[in-house]
Amino acid sequence: MLIVQVCVGSSCHLKGSSEIVELLQKAVEKYHLEDEVVLTGSFCIGKCNRIGVTVQVNDEIHVGVTRENFKEFFKDHILNVIESERK
């Protein structure tokens, strides 16, 4: 089970955290990961970046998640992790 926390603090909110939440929800549904991924919001994770949103996947913090790099982020840090956990 992956716990994915999207920062919804003021800085990330202004950089599009609501859009990242929406993209995550759609991707989880598309890949039928509802039983393997828990999506949650979080106030400031403490790793603000000039560009993009901060997302924590289990214990790993990823900064700079944007609409443009979302697919790569989702593949590398969610799909690949789930695949490795299934083995």
Stockholm file with secondary structure:
# STOCKHOLM 1.0

chainA/1-87         MLIVQVCVGSSCHLKGSSEIVELLQKAVEKYHLEDEVVLTGSFCIGKCNRIGVTVQVNDEIHVGVTRENFKEFFKDHILNVIESERK
#=GR chainA/1-87 SS CEEEEEECSHHHHHTTHHHHHHHHHHHHHHTTCTTTEEEEEESCCSCCCSSSEEEEETTEEEEEECTTTHHHHHIIIIIHHHHHHHC
#=GC SS_cons        CEEEEEECSHHHHHTTHHHHHHHHHHHHHHTTCTTTEEEEEESCCSCCCSSSEEEEETTEEEEEECTTTHHHHHIIIIIHHHHHHHC
//
